[in-house]
């Protein structure tokens, strides 16, 4: 057995994706003791600090889908009843009004991202209603970027025109795999021709950045099938590609019980799928960005990484930095840098709370000084592949304990470690989740009795 295979097996462990620190299972405040007043004060403080400097980001969770993709780990509501659209939009705009009442000035909108679910489940007119409601009384930052996720099967030219007219210039198409057998078992069907049409229509309209989501490690996925998918993708030359590791969490998402672990590649074969993807992406001119992402050198994500400006939040990697991220909609997560809050996950509970003029957040976390130190280092590792510290401002006992755990990863040549800095090696880029986990003080203090996270790698 080669040393590389041994590393693959050694680090094929359950690990967070680190879109936050602390990760959601380790937040202090659950639904029984969430400090909503402390959360609101944190929002006010962060807004005053950052609005006039960087602006703020908005994430809107639109949970509806017409059919269930069985691989999906998102919070979704499956229905073909489109009468749900306007009541949901009304609730989202009411939530935004509650936040607006906390602000001491007009919000400057730097980012808007529509996620889901399937944002293009909503008809173009209702999406216009939503965005116009969010932007009313706000200021659009001169470097604002608006983006949305789209299903190739239901994204019309009318959707593209309506959102373009509202300022959207980037879209992300969920493809996952073109192999018919994989599409069948994950219940995600869209043809190459559909993807090509949406891509070409978007470019003709004027969209400047198109992302494709692909997943490796799906049930029934083969090396040959994945290579064929990537070859087809290369013909359309998206600006970015998100190449995610399939997260098998059937204890959280029962839809994943439509197939079993026997349908999934083992750790070694899953790593081979990644290596095939990595090799082909680089062959087609894409550069690896952080974790799970590839971009052409002309894309803003690549330019941000080269300039040391890459940022990561609950929406994933972005070239835009904002301290304050407000998440609107069911299950959406907000981040002030000093605190997190997550909304209730049921559409009915969400709408009921807003009808009663209550914030719909049900759990959250107020970061301690120790949390802030570790959060900064994890963010540096995820975005820059390195971090450094000094004796006064960037160290604490929990961080020092993390460095002791990091020594084992240094011995495996995943990081270069010295007394004042850490740098991820080229080999270590494949194991960013494991590297960050070594610093995760809360996880090591209270290791879970049951599996909470998907497998790394």
C-alpha positions in Angstrom: 0.0 0.0 0.0 1.4 3.4 -1.0 2.0 6.2 1.5 -0.6 8.3 -0.4 -3.3 5.5 -0.1 -2.5 5.4 3.6 -3.1 9.1 4.0 -6.4 8.8 2.1 -7.6 6.2 4.5 -6.1 7.9 7.6 -7.9 11.2 6.9 -11.1 9.8 5.5 -12.9 10.9 8.7 -16.0 12.9 9.5 -15.1 16.6 9.3 -16.9 19.9 9.0 -16.7 22.0 5.9 -15.8 25.1 7.9 -18.0 27.7 6.5 -18.0 29.0 10.1 -16.2 28.5 13.4 -17.6 27.3 15.7 -19.5 24.9 13.5 -23.2 24.8 13.9 -23.3 21.6 16.2 -21.1 23.4 18.7 -23.0 26.7 19.0 -23.7 27.5 22.6 -27.3 28.7 22.2 -29.9 26.2 21.1 -33.7 26.7 20.7 -34.3 26.6 24.4 -31.9 29.5 25.4 -31.2 31.5 22.3 -30.3 35.1 23.3 -32.3 37.0 20.7 -31.6 40.4 22.3 -27.9 39.6 22.3 -28.2 38.7 18.7 -29.9 42.0 17.8 -27.3 44.0 19.6 -24.6 42.2 17.7 -26.3 43.0 14.4 -26.5 46.7 15.4 -22.9 46.8 16.4 -21.6 45.0 13.3 -23.8 47.2 11.0 -22.4 50.4 12.5 -18.8 49.1 12.2 -19.0 47.9 8.6 -21.9 49.2 6.5 -20.2 52.4 5.3 -16.9 50.6 4.8 -17.7 47.3 3.0 -21.5 47.2 2.8 -23.4 44.1 3.8 -24.3 40.8 2.2 -27.7 39.2 1.9 -28.4 35.5 1.5 -32.0 34.5 0.7 -33.0 30.9 1.1 -35.8 29.9 -1.3 -36.6 26.3 -0.3 -39.1 25.1 -2.9 -38.4 22.4 -5.4 -40.8 20.5 -7.7 -38.9 17.2 -7.1 -36.5 15.8 -4.6 -32.9 15.3 -5.6 -32.0 12.4 -3.4 -28.3 13.4 -2.9 -29.3 16.8 -1.6 -28.4 18.0 1.9 -30.1 21.4 1.7 -33.3 22.4 3.5 -36.0 22.0 0.9 -39.8 21.8 0.5 -41.1 19.7 -2.3 -44.2 20.9 -4.0 -45.7 21.6 -7.4 -48.1 24.2 -5.9 -46.8 27.6 -7.0 -49.3 29.4 -4.9 -46.7 29.2 -2.1 -44.5 31.8 -3.8 -46.1 35.1 -2.8 -46.8 34.3 0.9 -43.2 33.2 1.3 -41.8 36.3 -0.4 -44.1 38.4 1.9 -42.5 36.7 4.9 -39.0 37.2 3.7 -39.6 40.9 3.1 -41.1 41.1 6.6 -38.0 39.6 8.1 -35.9 42.1 6.2 -38.1 44.9 7.6 -37.3 43.7 11.2 -33.6 43.8 10.4 -33.9 47.2 8.8 -35.4 48.5 12.0 -32.1 47.6 13.8 -30.0 49.7 11.4 -29.0 53.2 12.1 -28.7 54.1 8.4 -29.6 52.9 4.9 -28.0 49.5 4.2 -25.4 49.4 1.5 -25.9 46.1 -0.4 -22.6 44.6 -1.5 -23.8 41.0 -2.2 -27.1 39.2 -2.8 -27.2 35.5 -3.3 -30.4 33.5 -4.0 -30.0 29.9 -2.8 -32.2 27.0 -2.1 -34.0 24.8 -2.9 -34.5 26.1 -6.4 -34.7 29.8 -6.7 -35.9 29.4 -10.3 -39.0 27.6 -8.9 -40.3 31.1 -8.4 -41.7 32.8 -11.5 -39.8 35.8 -12.9 -42.4 38.3 -11.7 -42.2 37.1 -8.1 -38.4 37.2 -8.1 -38.7 40.8 -9.3 -41.1 41.5 -6.4 -38.6 40.0 -3.9 -35.5 41.8 -5.1 -37.3 45.2 -5.5 -38.5 44.8 -2.0 -35.0 44.1 -0.7 -33.5 47.0 -2.6 -36.2 49.5 -1.7 -34.7 52.2 0.5 -31.2 50.6 0.3 -28.0 51.7 -1.5 -26.4 49.4 -4.0 -22.6 49.3 -3.5 -20.6 50.3 -6.6 -18.9 46.9 -6.6 -22.1 44.9 -5.8 -22.4 41.4 -7.1 -25.8 39.6 -7.3 -25.9 35.9 -8.0 -28.4 33.1 -8.0 -28.6 29.3 -8.2 -30.5 27.7 -11.0 -31.8 24.4 -12.1 -31.1 23.9 -15.9 -34.4 22.1 -16.2 -36.6 25.1 -15.2 -34.5 28.2 -15.8 -36.2 30.2 -18.6 -34.9 33.0 -20.7 -37.5 35.1 -18.9 -35.8 34.3 -15.6 -32.5 35.3 -17.0 -33.8 38.6 -18.4 -35.7 39.5 -15.2 -32.8 38.9 -12.9 -30.3 40.6 -15.2 -32.4 43.7 -15.3 -32.3 43.7 -11.4 -28.5 43.7 -11.4 -27.6 40.0 -11.4 -24.5 39.1 -13.3 -23.6 35.6 -12.0 -25.4 32.4 -11.9 -24.6 28.9 -10.7 -26.0 25.8 -12.5 -26.4 22.6 -10.5 -25.3 19.8 -12.8 -23.6 17.2 -10.6 -23.1 14.6 -13.3 -24.3 14.0 -16.9 -24.2 10.2 -16.6 -27.8 9.0 -17.1 -27.4 6.2 -14.5 -26.2 8.7 -11.9 -28.9 11.2 -12.8 -31.5 8.4 -12.4 -30.4 7.3 -8.9 -30.1 10.8 -7.6 -33.3 12.0 -9.3 -31.6 14.9 -10.9 -32.2 15.0 -14.6 -31.0 17.7 -17.0 -29.5 17.2 -20.4 -26.3 18.6 -21.9 -28.5 20.5 -24.4 -30.5 22.2 -21.5 -27.3 23.3 -19.8 -25.9 24.5 -23.0 -29.0 26.6 -23.8 -29.1 28.3 -20.4 -25.4 29.0 -20.5 -25.5 30.4 -24.0 -28.6 32.5 -23.3 -27.1 33.9 -20.1 -23.9 34.9 -21.9 -25.9 36.5 -24.8 -27.9 38.5 -22.2 -24.7 39.7 -20.5 -24.0 37.6 -17.5 -20.3 37.8 -16.8 -19.7 34.7 -14.6 -21.2 31.3 -14.8 -20.5 28.5 -12.2 -21.2 24.8 -12.6 -21.7 22.6 -9.6 -20.3 19.1 -9.9 -20.2 16.4 -7.3 -17.7 13.5 -6.9 -18.5 10.4 -4.8 -22.1 10.1 -6.0 -23.8 6.6 -6.1 -23.0 4.6 -9.3 -20.5 7.2 -10.4 -17.6 5.9 -12.4 -14.2 7.3 -13.4 -15.2 7.0 -17.1 -18.6 8.7 -16.5 -17.1 11.5 -14.5 -14.4 12.1 -17.1 -17.1 12.3 -19.8 -19.1 14.8 -17.8 -16.0 17.0 -17.3 -15.2 16.8 -21.0 -18.7 18.0 -21.8 -18.4 20.8 -19.2 -15.2 21.9 -20.9 -17.0 22.5 -24.1 -19.1 25.1 -22.4 -16.2 26.6 -20.5 -17.9 27.9 -17.3 -15.9 30.6 -15.5 -16.0 28.6 -12.2 -16.5 25.1 -11.2 -17.5 23.9 -7.7 -16.4 20.3 -7.4 -17.9 19.1 -4.2 -17.4 15.9 -2.3 -20.7 14.1 -1.9 -21.9 14.4 1.7 -23.6 11.2 2.7 -25.7 12.1 5.8 -28.8 9.9 5.6 -29.4 10.3 9.3 -30.1 14.0 8.5 -31.5 13.7 5.0 -33.8 10.6 4.7 -33.9 11.1 0.9 -30.4 9.7 0.7 -31.8 6.4 1.9 -32.9 5.8 -1.7 -29.5 4.2 -2.1 -27.0 2.6 0.3 -23.3 2.8 1.1 -22.9 -0.2 -1.3 -23.8 2.2 -4.2 -21.1 4.7 -3.1 -17.3 4.5 -3.9 -15.1 3.6 -1.0 -12.5 6.1 0.3 -9.8 5.0 -2.2 -12.1 5.1 -5.2 -13.6 8.4 -4.1 -10.1 9.9 -4.0 -9.5 8.6 -7.5 -12.6 10.4 -8.7 -11.2 13.6 -7.2 -7.9 13.1 -8.9 -9.5 12.5 -12.3 -11.4 15.7 -11.8 -8.4 17.7 -10.7 -6.3 16.4 -13.6 -8.9 17.3 -16.2 -9.8 20.7 -14.8 -6.1 21.7 -14.8 -5.8 20.3 -18.3 -8.7 22.5 -19.4 -7.1 25.6 -17.9 -8.7 25.8 -14.5 -6.8 26.8 -11.3 -7.6 25.2 -8.0 -9.1 27.8 -5.5 -9.2 27.0 -1.8 -11.2 23.9 -1.2 -13.7 22.4 -3.8 -13.4 25.2 -6.3 -11.7 25.8 -9.7 -11.7 28.9 -11.8 -10.3 30.3 -15.0 -7.6 32.9 -14.6 -10.0 35.5 -16.0 -12.5 35.0 -13.2 -12.7 37.2 -10.1 -12.4 34.3 -7.7 -8.9 33.4 -9.1 -7.9 37.1 -9.1 -9.0 37.4 -5.4 -7.0 34.4 -4.4 -3.9 35.8 -6.1 -4.4 39.1 -4.4 -4.9 37.4 -1.0 -8.5 38.7 -0.9 -10.4 35.5 -1.0 -13.2 35.2 1.6 -15.4 32.4 2.8 -18.7 32.5 4.6 -21.9 30.5 4.7 -22.4 31.1 1.0 -19.0 29.6 0.3 -16.1 31.3 -1.3 -16.4 34.8 -2.6 -14.1 37.6 -3.8 -16.2 40.1 -1.8 -15.6 40.7 1.9 -18.4 41.9 4.1 -18.4 41.6 7.9 -22.1 41.4 8.1 -24.1 38.7 6.4 -27.9 38.6 6.9 -29.6 35.4 6.0 -33.3 35.6 5.2 -35.7 32.7 4.8 -36.2 29.3 6.4 -32.9 27.8 7.8 -30.9 30.8 6.6 -27.8 31.6 8.8 -26.7 35.1 9.6 -23.2 36.2 10.7 -22.1 39.5 12.3 -18.5 38.2 12.7 -19.1 38.3 16.5 -22.3 36.1 16.5 -24.3 33.7 14.4 -28.0 33.0 14.2 -30.0 30.4 12.3 -33.7 30.6 11.4 -36.3 28.0 12.0 -36.3 25.2 9.4 -40.1 24.8 8.9 -41.9 27.1 6.4 -45.0 27.1 8.6 -43.1 28.1 11.8 -41.1 30.8 9.8 -44.3 32.4 8.5 -46.1 32.2 11.8 -43.3 33.9 13.7 -43.1 36.7 11.2 -46.8 37.2 11.2 -46.4 37.8 15.0 -43.5 40.3 14.4 -40.9 38.0 15.9 -37.5 37.3 14.5 -37.5 33.7 13.2 -34.1 32.8 14.5 -34.2 29.8 16.9 -30.5 29.2 17.7 -27.2 30.9 17.5 -23.8 31.6 19.1 -22.1 34.6 20.6 -18.4 34.1 19.9 -15.9 34.3 22.7 -12.5 35.9 22.3 -11.0 32.4 22.0 -13.5 31.6 19.2 -12.5 34.8 17.4 -8.9 33.8 17.5 -9.4 30.3 16.2 -12.0 31.6 13.6 -9.4 33.9 12.1 -6.8 31.2 11.8 -9.3 28.7 10.2 -10.4 31.4 7.8 -6.8 32.1 6.8 -6.2 28.4 6.2 -9.3 27.9 4.1 -8.7 31.1 2.0 -5.0 31.6 1.9 -3.5 28.2 2.7 -1.5 29.7 5.6 -1.7 31.6 8.8 0.6 33.3 11.3 0.5 34.6 14.8 2.3 36.5 17.5 2.4 36.2 21.3 -0.1 39.0 21.9 -3.0 39.1 19.5 -3.4 35.7 17.7 -2.7 33.1 20.3 -4.6 31.5 23.2 -4.3 28.2 25.1 -6.9 26.5 22.9 -5.0 27.5 19.8 -1.7 26.3 21.3 -3.4 22.9 21.9 -4.5 22.9 18.3 -0.9 23.4 17.2 0.1 20.4 19.2 -2.5 18.3 17.3 -1.2 19.9 14.1 2.2 18.3 14.6 0.9 14.9 13.4 -0.3 16.6 10.1 3.1 18.2 9.8 4.7 14.8 10.2 2.5 13.6 7.3 3.8 16.6 5.2 0.3 18.2 5.0 1.5 21.4 6.6 4.8 23.2 7.2 4.8 24.3 10.8 7.1 26.5 12.8 6.8 28.6 16.0 5.1 31.5 14.3 3.3 30.3 11.2 1.6 27.4 9.4 1.5 26.8 5.6 -0.5 24.2 3.8 1.7 22.1 1.4 0.5 21.1 -2.1 -0.4 17.7 -0.8 -2.2 19.2 2.2 -4.6 21.2 -0.1 -6.5 17.9 -0.4 -7.0 17.7 3.3 -8.0 21.3 4.3 -11.0 20.0 6.3 -8.7 17.8 8.4 -6.1 20.6 8.9 -8.8 23.0 10.2 -10.2 20.3 12.4 -6.9 20.1 14.3 -7.5 23.6 15.4 -11.2 23.1 16.2 -11.1 23.5 20.0 -14.8 23.0 20.6 -14.9 19.8 18.6 -11.9 18.3 20.6 -13.4 19.4 24.0 -16.7 17.7 23.2 -16.2 15.0 20.6 -19.6 13.8 19.3 -20.9 10.5 20.4 -22.6 10.2 17.0 -21.5 11.3 13.5 -22.4 14.9 12.9 -20.5 15.6 9.7 -19.9 14.1 6.3 -16.6 12.4 5.5 -13.6 14.4 4.4 -12.1 13.6 1.0 
